[in-house]
Amino acid sequence: MKRFETTDDMRPEYDLSTLLVVARGPQRRVTVTLASDVAEFFKSEESVNEALRNLIRLSVSPASSTPKPVRKLPKPKKSA
């Protein structure tokens, strides 16, 4: 395989550090940070995904496959 030498001939006004990169396709991943009180119940990525899939199955109406309204739970109080 032939290797190519590259030179940095990019103009300074092209700042690629601010470039927004969007994942596309079937391997797309989304990173979510769980609150510490929620994270303590999950040991792995797979367990989080399975819990979310079960929640989706429970919230979707079998007749119309539209999500049912979900009641928001109160946020836990922060300990001092």
Secondary structure per residue as TSV (DSSP state, phi and psi in degrees):
chain	resnum	aa	ss	phi	psi
A	1	M	-	360.0	134.4
A	2	K	-	-86.5	131.3
A	3	R	-	-98.1	141.2
A	4	F	-	-105.9	138.6
A	5	E	-	-86.3	136.4
A	6	T	-	-115.2	146.3
A	7	T	-	-119.1	147.9
A	8	D	-	-86.4	89.4
A	9	D	-	-106.5	20.3
A	10	M	-	-73.7	137.4
A	11	R	-	-66.4	146.0
A	12	P	T	-63.5	-24.4
A	13	E	T	-74.0	-11.5
A	14	Y	-	-90.5	92.0
A	15	D	-	-93.2	102.2
A	16	L	G	-78.3	-9.0
A	17	S	G	-68.3	-20.1
A	18	T	G	-97.2	5.2
A	19	L	-	-68.4	130.3
A	20	L	-	-87.4	123.4
A	21	V	-	-108.5	125.9
A	22	V	-	-114.6	126.4
A	23	A	-	-75.8	136.7
A	24	R	-	-129.1	154.7
A	25	G	S	97.8	-177.9
A	26	P	T	-69.1	-18.7
A	27	Q	T	-93.7	16.0
A	28	R	-	-64.0	135.7
A	29	R	-	-124.6	146.8
A	30	V	-	-121.2	130.7
A	31	T	-	-99.3	127.8
A	32	V	-	-126.5	134.5
A	33	T	-	-96.2	121.3
A	34	L	-	-87.6	146.6
A	35	A	-	-64.5	150.5
A	36	S	H	-60.5	-36.1
A	37	D	H	-69.6	-25.8
A	38	V	H	-82.6	-42.4
A	39	A	H	-62.0	-28.5
A	40	E	T	-66.2	-15.2
A	41	F	T	-89.2	-10.3
A	42	F	-	-117.6	131.8
A	43	K	S	-96.9	-17.5
A	44	S	S	-154.0	168.4
A	45	E	H	-60.8	-39.8
A	46	E	H	-63.1	-38.9
A	47	S	H	-68.5	-34.8
A	48	V	H	-66.1	-46.4
A	49	N	H	-61.6	-41.8
A	50	E	H	-65.0	-41.6
A	51	A	H	-62.9	-41.6
A	52	L	H	-67.2	-39.4
A	53	R	H	-62.8	-41.3
A	54	N	H	-64.1	-39.8
A	55	L	H	-63.2	-40.5
A	56	I	H	-63.3	-44.8
A	57	R	H	-59.7	-39.8
A	58	L	H	-71.8	-30.9
A	59	S	H	-88.2	-11.7
A	60	V	B	-94.2	129.0
A	61	S	-	-70.4	129.4
A	62	P	T	-62.0	-29.3
A	63	A	T	-76.6	-41.0
A	64	S	T	-115.9	-10.0
A	65	S	-	50.6	36.1
A	66	T	-	-109.1	142.2
A	67	P	B	-63.9	140.5
A	68	K	-	-78.6	152.9
A	69	P	-	-63.0	139.1
A	70	V	-	-108.3	131.8
A	71	R	-	-75.5	128.5
A	72	K	-	-76.1	133.0
A	73	L	-	-86.6	148.9
A	74	P	-	-67.2	146.7
A	75	K	-	-71.5	143.8
A	76	P	-	-64.5	145.5
A	77	K	-	-73.4	138.6
A	78	K	-	-75.8	133.7
A	79	S	-	-81.6	143.4
A	80	A	-	-80.2	360.0
